């Protein structure tokens, strides 16, 4: 059985830093970011605690491909992706179920 996955983007409070990641358990992974479970990580260092974009894929391989595509794009492309999905840049963590 294949397990799906998510490509996602986190940011800090003033939206200066963007972090792109991939996971099979989005709620838990974002919780780990918010709570500095890995204190030496990029998201801890730059205080990227706000989930502003995510996309679900039926296979983790597709999610990994999307993460790579997003990471390979420009900041402008990332901003466009976020603005189309979440124009108010709301923190989407609480909307996850």
Secondary structure by P-SEA (a helix, b strand, c coil): cbbbbbbbbbbcccccbbbbbccccaaaaaaaaaaccccccccccccccccccccccccaaaaaaaaaaaaaccaaaaaaaaaaacccccccccccc
